[in-house]
Amino acid sequence: MNKKFFCTIGPASFNKKTLCRLEELEVSLFRINLSHTRVEDIEKSINFIRRYSSVPICLDTEGAQVRTGFLSTEKKFLKENIRLDIVESSQTNQFGNLSLYPGFIIKELIEGDIINIDFDEALIQIVSVQEDSVKARVISSGWVGNNKAVTIFRSITLPPFTEKDKEAVKIGEKMGIKHFALSFANQGEDVSQFRQMVPKGTKIISKIESRSGYRNLEDILSLSDMILIDRGDLSREIPIELIPFYQKKIIKKANQAKTPVYIATNLLESMTENLYPTRAEVNDVINALTQGADGLILAGETAIGKRPIETATMIVKLIKQFELSQKDDIADNPMHISSLLVEPHGGVLINRWDKQPDWDAVKKLPKLRVSNAVIMDIEQIGIGTYSPLEGFMTEEEINTVLDSYQLPNGIIWTLPIVLQKKLSEMTHIEKGKIVALVSEVDGDIYATLEVEDIYKFSFEEICQKWFGTLSLDHPGVQRLKESGDCFVGGKITLLKRRKSVSKIYELRPEELRHIFDNKGWSRVVGFHTRNVIHRGHEAIQKMALSQTHCDGLLISPVIGEKKRGDFSAEILLQGYQLMIDKEFFPQNRVFISAFSTYSRYSGAREAIFTALCRKNFGCSHFIVGRDHTGVGNFYAPNGAQKLFESLGDIGIKPVFFDEIKYCFKCEEYVSVCGHSASDKGFISGTQVRQHLVDGEHPPSWMMRKEVSELVIEYNKSGQEVFVA
């Protein structure tokens, strides 16, 4: 991004996950607001941020401003016409008193002064100034809180920085801070004095938030490295309806002076509570960028808001959308709809689904009968799960995939996706023709195929390259031997999707991406499974969600063809749905979507393939177990990890897990701990399954009782739990 954004760090963002995610979103600067940070906490705050992030830090001074002191309660209501005493913030604040900071401001007040508190919350007037006391009356009712902004409706000269600011600069210098913001820069001299105080080589951000600052803008611009328009404090002195015009003029002058200018306050304020901004806020942000702002600053949104990551994600989306719009007419190009999800593999989500085919013409085409497995592949190609594939592989494509793990165009792809037939069944099929693909199961037409290639293959050569063995004990080798002696290659067009009892869970990549965007997720970790959830998988899923700082977890069960004894698709999905309904997972951070496919028994090649499919679903990370997609003893347990590492960046990050065990002393699942092997229990899917087959509840450390009860009740009622 050319445009930048800064984030204010506060209670909502002062944690490892948020700091890491903000850095991943390419935040340019973390801002520590000294108006809300005690001197004794500055060094601790800097150290904490640096522990988890390398993003530069800016100390934002208090500057020439007046604020309320601390009340005896969090806030209190000032009713119109009541009288109250104004005291220094260092004095004891009794009920009925209002304290102001810095303390010397009390001596500057005169009878008749009008004072606004916290953006027109309350309005008071000074009615009496004695040697030892100042009294005021409330003109307009309103709430008053701790450390809130105060505006005196009369020009009072204040020092450009406070004693606290001076201490903070010393701390910042000691800790190597290179960015300081000068609040309420009222004139060029303020910036010059600040320049003398901060370390040499410091970047100074001068904040324009007063009439004086605007009047002296040219001098301030010439002496500053950057300026920041704080629209909130500026609106205390300038009518709010004029703020847009002041903003436009300040940006124009900053651009002319070639001084970077940033906008702060109320950019996406509604997102402090809500998942989405208002249309007015979006328009405001885009308008600021259009006017020439060099960047945006999130203040309360990331400091105290409920959704700091989602808000920063939205700012990045808006910036990227703006920058994209400068190149093309975005309204005319739907491909430019913004998303921070990982790109589909190859850059484009393939769509080969014709929802309104000419069935009369299709029925006249030559027919080719295909298996249910092929129909599943057709569907996944058509809806984009196998992007960038548009059909079944030609001879050239298979050879490059098997020889170099890539397609002829250089895009990484590890697994052959083939339409295999006996050559004797292909006598009516010609290259260059279009054929209708008919299901052997129900006799329906599901797709058409543009035949580009028909070729016999060497069984031995293909098996050795694909599976690494010729053994007929290998199920992949056995399937290849039984399925025919030739491959048919070419693009497909999906005409209708398969019927399925689990269709509500079988979401297309486009739909999943829309859901993730709607949830505000930009980083999603995917989990591939064929089993009802047990505590080992639950532990891995939660560990991965935490370690990757992902916004959400996609549970992606495989529900295609299964072998005898496998869990049925329905019980698998219902088990996970129960986990979500019972809130055993972090709330609103887990989603289920089934993947209708089948095992290719291809070891590491298949592990990469399953990851790339989840990348097309929108996942940025993918969990890879110790023996992911393993087949007996045919593949090394760490084969998948080695292939991931040798291929480099494929656009989705693997999250590797070795064998984990339950430690009875730690009372949790661990990879490593200091306790002995006798203190640990190893979870076996076979063992869990046997308990359930026998109608027994596995131990609670193996499976949650609620899940085992569901499975056992399904079995008792005669519903399919295990594939017959």
ZADREN-201988 format. One record per residue (C-alpha): x, y, z; residue number from 0. Coordinates in nm, 2 decimals. Layout:
% ZADREN-201988
      x      y      z seq
      X      Y      Z NUM
...
END
This chain:
% ZADREN-201988
      x      y      z seq
   0.00   0.00   0.00   0
   0.12   0.35  -0.08   1
  -0.12   0.51   0.18   2
  -0.03   0.43   0.54   3
  -0.23   0.38   0.86   4
  -0.13   0.41   1.23   5
  -0.30   0.25   1.52   6
  -0.34   0.38   1.87   7
  -0.25   0.11   2.13   8
  -0.48   0.09   2.44   9
  -0.65  -0.17   2.65  10
  -0.82  -0.33   2.35  11
  -0.50  -0.38   2.16  12
  -0.25  -0.43   2.44  13
  -0.22  -0.80   2.38  14
   0.00  -1.04   2.18  15
  -0.27  -1.15   1.93  16
  -0.38  -0.80   1.83  17
  -0.03  -0.66   1.81  18
   0.08  -0.94   1.58  19
  -0.23  -0.92   1.36  20
  -0.19  -0.54   1.33  21
   0.17  -0.58   1.21  22
   0.06  -0.85   0.96  23
  -0.19  -0.59   0.83  24
   0.10  -0.37   0.76  25
   0.04  -0.09   1.02  26
   0.31   0.17   0.98  27
   0.32   0.31   1.34  28
   0.19   0.22   1.68  29
   0.08   0.53   1.88  30
   0.10   0.56   2.26  31
  -0.13   0.84   2.37  32
   0.04   1.01   2.67  33
  -0.29   1.17   2.77  34
  -0.40   0.82   2.87  35
  -0.07   0.67   2.98  36
   0.10   0.72   3.32  37
   0.47   0.81   3.31  38
   0.55   0.50   3.51  39
   0.38   0.28   3.25  40
   0.56   0.42   2.94  41
   0.87   0.20   2.95  42
   0.66  -0.11   3.03  43
   0.43  -0.03   2.74  44
   0.71   0.01   2.49  45
   0.87  -0.32   2.61  46
   0.55  -0.51   2.58  47
   0.48  -0.38   2.22  48
   0.84  -0.46   2.12  49
   0.81  -0.81   2.26  50
   0.56  -0.90   1.99  51
   0.61  -0.65   1.71  52
   0.88  -0.46   1.52  53
   0.65  -0.18   1.42  54
   0.79   0.16   1.51  55
   0.64   0.34   1.81  56
   0.53   0.70   1.84  57
   0.49   0.88   2.18  58
   0.21   1.13   2.14  59
   0.25   1.41   2.39  60
  -0.02   1.58   2.60  61
   0.08   1.92   2.46  62
  -0.09   2.25   2.52  63
  -0.43   2.13   2.64  64
  -0.65   2.13   2.95  65
  -0.82   1.81   3.07  66
  -1.04   1.72   3.37  67
  -0.87   1.55   3.66  68
  -0.99   1.23   3.82  69
  -1.33   1.22   3.98  70
  -1.44   1.04   4.30  71
  -1.66   0.83   4.06  72
  -1.61   0.72   3.70  73
  -1.83   1.00   3.58  74
  -2.10   1.23   3.72  75
  -2.38   1.43   3.58  76
  -2.37   1.81   3.60  77
  -2.73   1.94   3.62  78
  -2.81   2.29   3.48  79
  -2.78   2.58   3.73  80
  -2.59   2.39   4.00  81
  -2.28   2.55   4.15  82
  -1.94   2.37   4.19  83
  -1.59   2.45   4.29  84
  -1.30   2.43   4.03  85
  -0.98   2.29   4.19  86
  -0.63   2.18   4.08  87
  -0.61   1.82   3.97  88
  -0.36   1.75   4.25  89
  -0.62   1.85   4.52  90
  -0.86   1.60   4.68  91
  -1.16   1.58   4.45  92
  -1.47   1.59   4.68  93
  -1.82   1.55   4.55  94
  -1.92   1.88   4.40  95
  -1.57   1.97   4.29  96
  -1.43   1.96   3.94  97
  -1.05   1.94   3.90  98
  -0.85   2.06   3.60  99
  -0.51   1.96   3.47 100
  -0.25   2.11   3.45 101
  -0.30   2.27   3.79 102
  -0.18   2.62   3.69 103
  -0.47   2.67   3.46 104
  -0.68   2.76   3.77 105
  -0.49   3.08   3.81 106
  -0.56   3.17   3.44 107
  -0.94   3.16   3.48 108
  -1.14   3.48   3.51 109
  -1.50   3.56   3.59 110
  -1.72   3.50   3.29 111
  -1.51   3.23   3.12 112
  -1.72   2.98   2.93 113
  -1.58   2.63   2.95 114
  -1.68   2.33   2.73 115
  -1.62   1.98   2.87 116
  -1.57   1.68   2.65 117
  -1.71   1.78   2.32 118
  -2.02   1.97   2.44 119
  -2.11   1.71   2.71 120
  -2.14   2.00   2.96 121
  -2.10   2.37   2.95 122
  -2.00   2.58   3.26 123
  -1.93   2.94   3.34 124
  -1.69   3.09   3.59 125
  -1.89   3.31   3.83 126
  -1.63   3.38   4.10 127
  -1.25   3.39   4.13 128
  -1.11   3.43   4.47 129
  -0.75   3.40   4.59 130
  -0.80   3.04   4.70 131
  -1.10   2.92   4.50 132
  -1.28   2.93   4.17 133
  -1.66   2.88   4.15 134
  -1.87   2.80   3.85 135
  -2.23   2.73   3.75 136
  -2.36   2.48   3.50 137
  -2.51   2.65   3.19 138
  -2.59   2.33   3.00 139
  -2.64   1.99   3.16 140
  -2.41   1.70   3.07 141
  -2.19   1.41   3.19 142
  -1.83   1.47   3.30 143
  -1.57   1.19   3.31 144
  -1.21   1.14   3.41 145
  -0.94   1.29   3.19 146
  -1.17   1.45   2.94 147
  -1.09   1.73   2.71 148
  -1.16   2.09   2.82 149
  -1.20   2.40   2.60 150
  -1.19   2.75   2.74 151
  -1.38   2.98   2.52 152
  -1.10   3.24   2.53 153
  -0.75   3.24   2.39 154
  -0.51   3.13   2.67 155
  -0.14   3.07   2.60 156
  -0.02   2.74   2.73 157
   0.33   2.58   2.72 158
   0.37   2.36   2.42 159
   0.44   2.05   2.63 160
   0.39   1.95   2.99 161
   0.63   1.82   3.26 162
   0.50   1.48   3.19 163
   0.58   1.52   2.82 164
   0.94   1.61   2.91 165
   0.98   1.30   3.12 166
   0.83   1.09   2.84 167
   1.08   1.22   2.59 168
   1.37   1.13   2.81 169
   1.23   0.78   2.84 170
   1.17   0.76   2.47 171
   1.53   0.87   2.40 172
   1.66   0.61   2.64 173
   1.46   0.34   2.46 174
   1.54   0.45   2.10 175
   1.20   0.59   2.01 176
   1.23   0.78   1.67 177
   0.88   0.92   1.64 178
   0.72   1.18   1.86 179
   0.39   1.37   1.81 180
   0.34   1.72   1.93 181
  -0.02   1.77   2.04 182
  -0.18   2.11   1.99 183
   0.10   2.26   1.78 184
  -0.02   2.62   1.77 185
   0.27   2.79   1.60 186
   0.61   2.72   1.43 187
   0.79   2.81   1.75 188
   0.62   2.52   1.93 189
   0.77   2.28   1.68 190
   1.11   2.44   1.70 191
   1.11   2.41   2.08 192
   1.00   2.05   2.05 193
   1.28   1.98   1.80 194
   1.53   2.10   2.05 195
   1.39   1.87   2.32 196
   1.36   1.54   2.13 197
   1.66   1.33   2.02 198
   1.84   1.41   1.70 199
   1.70   1.24   1.39 200
   1.35   1.22   1.54 201
   1.05   1.23   1.31 202
   0.81   1.50   1.45 203
   0.44   1.47   1.38 204
   0.27   1.81   1.45 205
  -0.10   1.78   1.53 206
  -0.33   2.04   1.40 207
  -0.62   2.06   1.64 208
  -0.68   2.43   1.72 209
  -0.76   2.76   1.54 210
  -0.40   2.88   1.62 211
  -0.26   2.57   1.46 212
  -0.46   2.63   1.14 213
  -0.37   3.00   1.13 214
   0.00   2.92   1.16 215
  -0.02   2.61   0.94 216
   0.25   2.72   0.68 217
   0.52   2.77   0.95 218
   0.42   2.44   1.12 219
   0.44   2.25   0.78 220
   0.78   2.39   0.71 221
   0.92   2.27   1.04 222
   0.75   1.93   1.07 223
   0.82   1.59   0.92 224
   0.45   1.51   0.91 225
   0.12   1.67   1.03 226
  -0.19   1.51   1.17 227
  -0.54   1.66   1.15 228
  -0.71   1.57   1.48 229
  -1.07   1.64   1.38 230
  -1.20   1.57   1.73 231
  -1.01   1.83   1.92 232
  -1.03   2.07   1.62 233
  -1.41   2.05   1.64 234
  -1.39   2.19   2.00 235
  -1.29   2.52   1.85 236
  -1.44   2.51   1.50 237
  -1.80   2.43   1.43 238
  -1.84   2.07   1.33 239
  -2.01   2.16   1.00 240
  -1.69   2.35   0.89 241
  -1.45   2.06   0.98 242
  -1.47   1.90   0.63 243
  -1.37   2.23   0.47 244
  -1.08   2.29   0.71 245
  -0.97   1.93   0.64 246
  -0.97   1.99   0.27 247
  -0.77   2.31   0.29 248
  -0.51   2.17   0.53 249
  -0.46   1.86   0.31 250
  -0.42   2.09   0.01 251
  -0.16   2.31   0.18 252
   0.03   2.00   0.32 253
   0.04   1.85  -0.03 254
   0.18   2.18  -0.17 255
   0.44   2.18   0.10 256
   0.52   1.81   0.03 257
   0.46   1.74   0.40 258
   0.28   1.41   0.46 259
  -0.06   1.46   0.62 260
  -0.27   1.21   0.82 261
  -0.63   1.22   0.93 262
  -0.75   1.11   1.28 263
  -1.06   1.08   1.49 264
  -1.40   0.92   1.42 265
  -1.28   0.74   1.10 266
  -1.46   0.42   1.18 267
  -1.61   0.50   1.52 268
  -1.91   0.28   1.49 269
  -1.68  -0.02   1.47 270
  -1.58   0.03   1.83 271
  -1.91  -0.17   1.88 272
  -2.02  -0.31   1.54 273
  -1.86  -0.54   1.29 274
  -1.92  -0.29   1.00 275
  -1.88   0.08   0.96 276
  -2.16   0.31   0.84 277
  -2.18   0.41   0.48 278
  -2.11   0.77   0.59 279
  -1.78   0.66   0.76 280
  -1.67   0.47   0.45 281
  -1.75   0.77   0.24 282
  -1.56   0.99   0.48 283
  -1.25   0.77   0.47 284
  -1.25   0.75   0.09 285
  -1.31   1.12   0.06 286
  -1.01   1.19   0.29 287
  -0.79   0.98   0.07 288
  -0.93   1.13  -0.25 289
  -0.84   1.48  -0.11 290
  -0.48   1.38  -0.08 291
  -0.43   1.25   0.27 292
  -0.12   1.03   0.29 293
  -0.27   0.81   0.56 294
  -0.52   0.75   0.84 295
  -0.49   0.70   1.21 296
  -0.72   0.48   1.42 297
  -0.76   0.61   1.77 298
  -1.03   0.49   2.00 299
  -1.12   0.22   1.74 300
  -0.81   0.02   1.82 301
  -0.74   0.16   2.17 302
  -1.07   0.09   2.34 303
  -1.30  -0.06   2.07 304
  -1.43  -0.41   2.08 305
  -1.30  -0.50   1.73 306
  -0.95  -0.35   1.68 307
  -0.84  -0.62   1.43 308
  -1.16  -0.60   1.23 309
  -1.14  -0.22   1.22 310
  -0.78  -0.22   1.10 311
  -0.88  -0.48   0.84 312
  -1.15  -0.26   0.72 313
  -0.91   0.04   0.69 314
  -0.67  -0.17   0.49 315
  -0.96  -0.28   0.26 316
  -1.06   0.08   0.21 317
  -0.71   0.19   0.13 318
  -0.65  -0.09  -0.11 319
  -0.99  -0.03  -0.27 320
  -0.90   0.34  -0.31 321
  -0.56   0.26  -0.46 322
  -0.72   0.01  -0.70 323
  -0.98   0.27  -0.81 324
  -0.71   0.50  -0.92 325
  -0.61   0.25  -1.19 326
  -0.95   0.13  -1.32 327
  -1.32   0.21  -1.29 328
  -1.40  -0.01  -1.00 329
  -1.78   0.01  -1.05 330
  -1.74  -0.15  -1.40 331
  -1.51  -0.43  -1.29 332
  -1.66  -0.67  -1.03 333
  -1.32  -0.85  -1.00 334
  -1.20  -0.55  -0.81 335
  -1.43  -0.62  -0.51 336
  -1.19  -0.59  -0.22 337
  -1.10  -0.87   0.02 338
  -0.80  -0.93   0.24 339
  -0.85  -1.31   0.22 340
  -0.57  -1.50   0.05 341
  -0.59  -1.50  -0.33 342
  -0.73  -1.81  -0.50 343
  -0.45  -2.04  -0.62 344
  -0.34  -1.90  -0.95 345
  -0.50  -1.56  -0.88 346
  -0.85  -1.63  -1.01 347
  -1.13  -1.84  -0.87 348
  -1.24  -2.06  -1.16 349
  -1.61  -2.08  -1.24 350
  -1.71  -2.36  -1.49 351
  -2.07  -2.39  -1.38 352
  -2.34  -2.32  -1.64 353
  -2.66  -2.27  -1.44 354
  -2.88  -2.24  -1.75 355
  -2.76  -2.50  -2.00 356
  -2.93  -2.58  -2.33 357
  -3.05  -2.93  -2.22 358
  -3.19  -3.01  -2.56 359
  -2.85  -2.96  -2.72 360
  -2.67  -3.13  -2.44 361
  -2.88  -3.45  -2.47 362
  -2.78  -3.48  -2.84 363
  -2.41  -3.50  -2.75 364
  -2.21  -3.83  -2.75 365
  -2.22  -3.98  -2.39 366
  -1.94  -4.09  -2.17 367
  -2.03  -4.28  -1.85 368
  -1.82  -4.19  -1.55 369
  -1.79  -4.30  -1.19 370
  -1.92  -4.12  -0.88 371
  -1.57  -4.02  -0.79 372
  -1.53  -3.85  -1.13 373
  -1.87  -3.67  -1.08 374
  -1.73  -3.53  -0.75 375
  -1.41  -3.40  -0.93 376
  -1.63  -3.24  -1.20 377
  -1.83  -3.06  -0.93 378
  -1.52  -2.93  -0.75 379
  -1.36  -2.82  -1.08 380
  -1.68  -2.64  -1.18 381
  -1.72  -2.45  -0.86 382
  -1.36  -2.35  -0.83 383
  -1.23  -2.57  -0.55 384
  -0.95  -2.70  -0.78 385
  -0.86  -2.36  -0.92 386
  -0.67  -2.30  -1.14 387
  -0.77  -2.63  -1.31 388
  -1.06  -2.60  -1.56 389
  -1.08  -2.96  -1.64 390
  -0.92  -3.30  -1.64 391
  -0.54  -3.30  -1.71 392
  -0.39  -3.36  -2.05 393
  -0.08  -3.57  -2.10 394
   0.15  -3.27  -2.08 395
  -0.01  -3.15  -1.76 396
   0.01  -3.49  -1.59 397
   0.38  -3.52  -1.68 398
   0.48  -3.18  -1.55 399
   0.28  -3.24  -1.23 400
   0.44  -3.57  -1.17 401
   0.79  -3.46  -1.27 402
   0.81  -3.11  -1.12 403
   0.50  -3.06  -0.90 404
   0.37  -2.78  -1.12 405
   0.15  -2.71  -1.42 406
   0.30  -2.63  -1.76 407
   0.24  -2.25  -1.68 408
   0.46  -2.28  -1.37 409
   0.18  -2.28  -1.10 410
   0.25  -2.52  -0.82 411
   0.02  -2.83  -0.84 412
   0.11  -3.17  -0.70 413
  -0.17  -3.41  -0.77 414
  -0.30  -3.55  -1.11 415
  -0.67  -3.49  -1.16 416
  -0.76  -3.74  -1.42 417
  -1.05  -3.89  -1.61 418
  -0.95  -4.25  -1.65 419
  -1.13  -4.49  -1.89 420
  -1.06  -4.81  -2.08 421
  -0.96  -4.73  -2.44 422
  -1.22  -4.98  -2.56 423
  -1.49  -4.76  -2.42 424
  -1.36  -4.45  -2.61 425
  -1.42  -4.56  -2.97 426
  -1.71  -4.31  -3.02 427
  -1.51  -4.02  -2.86 428
  -1.29  -3.79  -3.07 429
  -1.04  -3.51  -2.99 430
  -1.19  -3.17  -3.05 431
  -1.54  -3.28  -2.99 432
  -1.77  -3.21  -2.69 433
  -1.92  -3.50  -2.50 434
  -2.18  -3.53  -2.22 435
  -2.05  -3.69  -1.90 436
  -2.31  -3.92  -1.75 437
  -2.32  -4.07  -1.40 438
  -2.29  -4.45  -1.38 439
  -2.50  -4.42  -1.06 440
  -2.81  -4.24  -1.17 441
  -2.77  -4.20  -1.54 442
  -2.80  -3.82  -1.53 443
  -2.59  -3.58  -1.73 444
  -2.37  -3.37  -1.50 445
  -2.13  -3.19  -1.73 446
  -1.98  -3.16  -2.07 447
  -1.62  -3.22  -2.17 448
  -1.42  -3.05  -2.44 449
  -1.20  -3.34  -2.54 450
  -0.84  -3.21  -2.59 451
  -0.65  -3.53  -2.53 452
  -0.70  -3.91  -2.53 453
  -0.39  -4.11  -2.46 454
  -0.27  -4.45  -2.32 455
  -0.03  -4.44  -2.03 456
   0.24  -4.66  -1.89 457
   0.10  -4.81  -1.57 458
   0.44  -4.87  -1.42 459
   0.58  -4.53  -1.50 460
   0.28  -4.34  -1.37 461
   0.26  -4.55  -1.05 462
   0.62  -4.50  -0.97 463
   0.61  -4.13  -1.01 464
   0.27  -4.08  -0.85 465
   0.27  -4.33  -0.56 466
   0.64  -4.42  -0.53 467
   0.55  -4.79  -0.55 468
   0.41  -5.06  -0.78 469
   0.27  -5.27  -0.50 470
  -0.09  -5.37  -0.54 471
  -0.12  -5.35  -0.16 472
  -0.12  -4.98  -0.21 473
  -0.49  -4.87  -0.26 474
  -0.40  -4.60  -0.51 475
  -0.20  -4.84  -0.73 476
  -0.49  -5.09  -0.71 477
  -0.74  -4.82  -0.81 478
  -0.53  -4.71  -1.10 479
  -0.49  -5.06  -1.23 480
  -0.86  -5.13  -1.22 481
  -0.99  -4.80  -1.37 482
  -0.86  -4.82  -1.73 483
  -0.56  -4.79  -1.96 484
  -0.61  -4.43  -2.09 485
  -0.67  -4.08  -1.97 486
  -0.91  -3.82  -2.13 487
  -0.81  -3.46  -2.09 488
  -1.00  -3.13  -2.15 489
  -1.21  -2.85  -2.00 490
  -1.54  -2.94  -1.83 491
  -1.86  -2.74  -1.79 492
  -2.06  -2.83  -1.48 493
  -2.43  -2.84  -1.56 494
  -2.58  -2.96  -1.23 495
  -2.45  -3.04  -0.88 496
  -2.48  -3.37  -0.71 497
  -2.76  -3.44  -0.47 498
  -2.65  -3.47  -0.11 499
  -2.81  -3.49   0.23 500
  -2.53  -3.26   0.35 501
  -2.57  -2.99   0.08 502
  -2.62  -2.71   0.33 503
  -2.27  -2.78   0.45 504
  -2.12  -2.81   0.10 505
  -2.04  -2.45   0.03 506
  -1.87  -2.32  -0.28 507
  -1.54  -2.14  -0.24 508
  -1.71  -1.82  -0.35 509
  -1.98  -1.86  -0.08 510
  -1.72  -1.94   0.19 511
  -1.51  -1.63   0.10 512
  -1.83  -1.42   0.12 513
  -1.90  -1.57   0.47 514
  -1.55  -1.50   0.59 515
  -1.56  -1.14   0.46 516
  -1.89  -1.10   0.63 517
  -1.75  -1.23   0.96 518
  -1.45  -0.99   0.92 519
  -1.20  -1.27   0.89 520
  -0.90  -1.22   0.68 521
  -0.68  -1.50   0.82 522
  -0.84  -1.84   0.84 523
  -0.68  -2.17   0.94 524
  -0.82  -2.48   0.78 525
  -0.85  -2.83   0.93 526
  -0.90  -3.15   0.71 527
  -1.06  -3.44   0.88 528
  -1.25  -3.77   0.83 529
  -1.33  -3.85   1.19 530
  -1.58  -3.74   1.45 531
  -1.40  -3.49   1.67 532
  -1.20  -3.62   1.97 533
  -1.01  -3.42   2.23 534
  -0.67  -3.46   2.05 535
  -0.81  -3.29   1.73 536
  -0.99  -3.03   1.95 537
  -0.66  -2.94   2.12 538
  -0.47  -2.92   1.79 539
  -0.74  -2.69   1.64 540
  -0.73  -2.46   1.94 541
  -0.35  -2.45   1.95 542
  -0.34  -2.37   1.58 543
  -0.60  -2.09   1.61 544
  -0.39  -1.94   1.89 545
  -0.05  -1.98   1.74 546
  -0.14  -1.84   1.40 547
  -0.34  -1.54   1.54 548
  -0.60  -1.64   1.28 549
  -0.95  -1.47   1.30 550
  -1.13  -1.80   1.24 551
  -1.10  -2.18   1.21 552
  -1.26  -2.36   0.91 553
  -1.35  -2.72   1.00 554
  -1.34  -2.89   0.65 555
  -1.45  -3.25   0.68 556
  -1.41  -3.48   0.38 557
  -1.75  -3.64   0.31 558
  -1.71  -3.80  -0.03 559
  -1.66  -4.17  -0.09 560
  -1.57  -4.36   0.22 561
  -1.45  -4.71   0.30 562
  -1.61  -4.96   0.53 563
  -1.59  -4.86   0.90 564
  -1.54  -4.49   0.83 565
  -1.77  -4.24   1.02 566
  -2.07  -4.14   0.81 567
  -2.08  -3.78   0.68 568
  -2.39  -3.70   0.89 569
  -2.24  -3.80   1.23 570
  -1.91  -3.63   1.15 571
  -2.08  -3.30   1.07 572
  -2.33  -3.32   1.36 573
  -2.04  -3.38   1.61 574
  -1.87  -3.06   1.50 575
  -2.20  -2.87   1.50 576
  -2.26  -2.98   1.86 577
  -1.92  -2.85   1.95 578
  -2.01  -2.51   1.81 579
  -2.37  -2.51   1.96 580
  -2.24  -2.60   2.30 581
  -1.97  -2.32   2.27 582
  -1.68  -2.56   2.33 583
  -1.50  -2.37   2.06 584
  -1.42  -1.99   2.10 585
  -1.75  -1.82   2.02 586
  -1.79  -1.69   1.66 587
  -1.45  -1.81   1.55 588
  -1.53  -2.15   1.40 589
  -1.72  -2.25   1.09 590
  -1.80  -2.58   0.93 591
  -1.80  -2.65   0.55 592
  -1.78  -3.00   0.41 593
  -1.55  -3.09   0.12 594
  -1.70  -3.35  -0.11 595
  -1.40  -3.55  -0.24 596
  -1.23  -3.88  -0.19 597
  -0.89  -4.02  -0.09 598
  -0.63  -4.05  -0.36 599
  -0.38  -4.23  -0.13 600
  -0.11  -4.00  -0.25 601
   0.08  -3.91   0.06 602
   0.27  -3.58   0.05 603
   0.13  -3.49  -0.29 604
  -0.22  -3.52  -0.16 605
  -0.14  -3.31   0.15 606
  -0.04  -3.02  -0.07 607
  -0.35  -3.07  -0.28 608
  -0.58  -3.06   0.02 609
  -0.40  -2.74   0.14 610
  -0.45  -2.57  -0.20 611
  -0.82  -2.66  -0.20 612
  -0.85  -2.49   0.14 613
  -0.66  -2.19   0.00 614
  -0.93  -2.16  -0.26 615
  -1.19  -2.17   0.02 616
  -1.01  -1.87   0.16 617
  -0.78  -2.02   0.42 618
  -0.44  -1.86   0.48 619
  -0.32  -2.14   0.70 620
  -0.36  -2.52   0.70 621
  -0.31  -2.77   0.98 622
  -0.08  -3.06   0.88 623
  -0.05  -3.36   1.11 624
   0.24  -3.59   1.16 625
   0.11  -3.85   0.90 626
  -0.12  -3.63   0.70 627
  -0.29  -3.83   0.42 628
  -0.06  -4.12   0.50 629
  -0.12  -4.48   0.36 630
   0.00  -4.75   0.59 631
   0.38  -4.76   0.58 632
   0.42  -4.65   0.22 633
   0.52  -4.29   0.31 634
   0.75  -4.13   0.57 635
   0.55  -3.96   0.85 636
   0.72  -3.63   0.78 637
   0.69  -3.66   0.40 638
   0.43  -3.39   0.38 639
   0.64  -3.14   0.58 640
   0.94  -3.20   0.36 641
   0.74  -3.14   0.04 642
   0.59  -2.82   0.18 643
   0.93  -2.70   0.27 644
   1.08  -2.79  -0.07 645
   0.81  -2.61  -0.27 646
   0.85  -2.28  -0.08 647
   0.57  -2.03  -0.06 648
   0.25  -2.17  -0.21 649
   0.02  -1.90  -0.08 650
  -0.11  -2.09   0.22 651
   0.10  -2.15   0.53 652
   0.12  -2.50   0.68 653
   0.09  -2.54   1.05 654
   0.28  -2.85   1.15 655
   0.19  -3.06   1.44 656
   0.38  -3.36   1.56 657
   0.22  -3.63   1.78 658
   0.05  -3.48   2.08 659
  -0.03  -3.67   2.40 660
  -0.25  -3.61   2.70 661
  -0.05  -3.54   3.01 662
  -0.23  -3.65   3.33 663
  -0.01  -3.43   3.54 664
  -0.05  -3.11   3.32 665
  -0.42  -3.20   3.26 666
  -0.40  -3.10   2.90 667
  -0.27  -3.21   2.56 668
   0.10  -3.13   2.50 669
   0.37  -3.19   2.24 670
   0.64  -3.18   2.50 671
   0.64  -3.14   2.88 672
   0.87  -3.24   3.16 673
   0.66  -3.54   3.28 674
   0.75  -3.90   3.21 675
   0.59  -4.12   2.94 676
   0.40  -4.31   3.21 677
   0.21  -3.99   3.29 678
   0.09  -3.95   2.93 679
  -0.20  -4.10   2.74 680
  -0.18  -4.14   2.36 681
  -0.51  -4.09   2.17 682
  -0.58  -4.35   1.90 683
  -0.86  -4.30   1.65 684
  -0.90  -4.67   1.63 685
  -0.93  -4.70   2.00 686
  -1.20  -4.42   2.02 687
  -1.39  -4.58   1.74 688
  -1.39  -4.92   1.92 689
  -1.53  -4.77   2.23 690
  -1.81  -4.62   2.03 691
  -1.88  -4.94   1.83 692
  -1.92  -5.12   2.17 693
  -2.16  -4.85   2.29 694
  -1.91  -4.72   2.55 695
  -1.81  -4.37   2.63 696
  -1.44  -4.32   2.57 697
  -1.25  -4.16   2.87 698
  -1.32  -3.79   2.90 699
  -0.96  -3.70   2.80 700
  -1.02  -3.88   2.47 701
  -1.36  -3.75   2.37 702
  -1.62  -3.51   2.52 703
  -1.91  -3.69   2.68 704
  -2.16  -3.48   2.48 705
  -2.00  -3.60   2.15 706
  -1.98  -3.96   2.25 707
  -2.35  -3.95   2.37 708
  -2.45  -3.81   2.03 709
  -2.27  -4.09   1.85 710
  -2.40  -4.37   2.07 711
  -2.76  -4.24   2.05 712
  -2.73  -4.22   1.67 713
  -2.61  -4.58   1.67 714
  -2.89  -4.70   1.90 715
  -3.16  -4.54   1.69 716
  -3.04  -4.72   1.38 717
  -2.90  -4.41   1.20 718
  -2.58  -4.47   1.01 719
  -2.27  -4.39   1.22 720
  -2.02  -4.62   1.05 721
  -2.02  -4.69   0.68 722
  -2.12  -5.05   0.61 723
END
